[in-house]
Amino acid sequence: MAKWGTVMGVAEIRRIGKAGDIESWYRYTVTTAKGITFTEEVAEANTSAEILEPILKGKAERLDKALAL
């Protein structure tokens, strides 16, 4: 588990894009370090580790901070 949370699952989603083509998206289910579970949908182009981790980590940290309020 990363310090900010754990990816619990990934589901592939197919959508029709604006140009009428089929796009692949991925729905990540993540549990934060404090136990909050959330989902985030990410386009296939953004699934490399360098792009994806800051997206998931940022949301996980925001949710954990909100829980502390």
C-alpha positions as a Markdown table, in Angstrom:
| # | Residue | x | y | z |
|---|---|---|---|---|
| 1 | Met | 0.0 | 0.0 | 0.0 |
| 2 | Ala | 1.2 | 3.5 | -0.9 |
| 3 | Lys | 1.3 | 6.0 | 1.9 |
| 4 | Trp | -1.8 | 7.7 | 0.4 |
| 5 | Gly | -3.9 | 4.6 | -0.4 |
| 6 | Thr | -4.5 | 1.4 | -2.3 |
| 7 | Val | -6.0 | 0.7 | -5.7 |
| 8 | Met | -8.6 | -2.0 | -5.1 |
| 9 | Gly | -9.8 | -2.5 | -8.6 |
| 10 | Val | -9.9 | -1.3 | -12.2 |
| 11 | Ala | -12.7 | -1.6 | -14.7 |
| 12 | Glu | -12.5 | -0.8 | -18.4 |
| 13 | Ile | -15.3 | 1.4 | -19.8 |
| 14 | Arg | -16.0 | 2.0 | -23.5 |
| 15 | Arg | -17.6 | 5.3 | -24.5 |
| 16 | Ile | -18.5 | 7.1 | -27.7 |
| 17 | Gly | -16.2 | 10.2 | -28.0 |
| 18 | Lys | -17.1 | 13.6 | -29.4 |
| 19 | Ala | -15.9 | 12.6 | -32.8 |
| 20 | Gly | -18.0 | 9.5 | -32.8 |
| 21 | Asp | -15.1 | 7.1 | -32.2 |
| 22 | Ile | -14.9 | 4.6 | -29.4 |
| 23 | Glu | -12.8 | 5.7 | -26.4 |
| 24 | Ser | -11.4 | 3.5 | -23.6 |
| 25 | Trp | -11.7 | 4.8 | -20.1 |
| 26 | Tyr | -10.7 | 3.1 | -16.8 |
| 27 | Arg | -12.6 | 3.4 | -13.5 |
| 28 | Tyr | -10.2 | 3.0 | -10.6 |
| 29 | Thr | -11.6 | 2.1 | -7.2 |
| 30 | Val | -9.3 | 3.4 | -4.5 |
| 31 | Thr | -9.2 | 3.2 | -0.7 |
| 32 | Thr | -7.4 | 6.0 | 1.0 |
| 33 | Ala | -5.0 | 5.7 | 4.0 |
| 34 | Lys | -7.9 | 6.6 | 6.3 |
| 35 | Gly | -10.3 | 4.1 | 4.8 |
| 36 | Ile | -12.4 | 6.3 | 2.4 |
| 37 | Thr | -13.3 | 4.4 | -0.8 |
| 38 | Phe | -13.7 | 6.4 | -4.0 |
| 39 | Thr | -13.8 | 5.9 | -7.8 |
| 40 | Glu | -12.0 | 8.0 | -10.5 |
| 41 | Glu | -12.5 | 7.6 | -14.2 |
| 42 | Val | -9.4 | 8.2 | -16.3 |
| 43 | Ala | -8.9 | 8.3 | -20.1 |
| 44 | Glu | -6.7 | 5.6 | -21.5 |
| 45 | Ala | -4.1 | 8.3 | -22.5 |
| 46 | Asn | -3.7 | 9.2 | -18.8 |
| 47 | Thr | -3.0 | 5.7 | -17.5 |
| 48 | Ser | 0.7 | 5.8 | -17.4 |
| 49 | Ala | 2.2 | 5.7 | -13.9 |
| 50 | Glu | 3.6 | 9.2 | -14.2 |
| 51 | Ile | 0.2 | 10.7 | -15.0 |
| 52 | Leu | -2.1 | 8.5 | -13.0 |
| 53 | Glu | -0.5 | 8.5 | -9.6 |
| 54 | Pro | -0.7 | 12.2 | -9.0 |
| 55 | Ile | -4.4 | 12.1 | -10.0 |
| 56 | Leu | -5.3 | 9.3 | -7.6 |
| 57 | Lys | -2.9 | 10.5 | -4.9 |
| 58 | Gly | -4.3 | 14.1 | -5.0 |
| 59 | Lys | -7.9 | 13.0 | -4.7 |
| 60 | Ala | -7.1 | 10.6 | -1.9 |
| 61 | Glu | -5.2 | 13.2 | 0.1 |
| 62 | Arg | -8.0 | 15.8 | -0.4 |
| 63 | Leu | -10.6 | 13.3 | 0.9 |
| 64 | Asp | -8.5 | 12.3 | 3.9 |
| 65 | Lys | -8.0 | 16.0 | 4.8 |
| 66 | Ala | -11.8 | 16.6 | 4.5 |
| 67 | Leu | -12.4 | 13.7 | 6.8 |
| 68 | Ala | -10.2 | 15.4 | 9.4 |
| 69 | Leu | -12.3 | 18.5 | 9.5 |
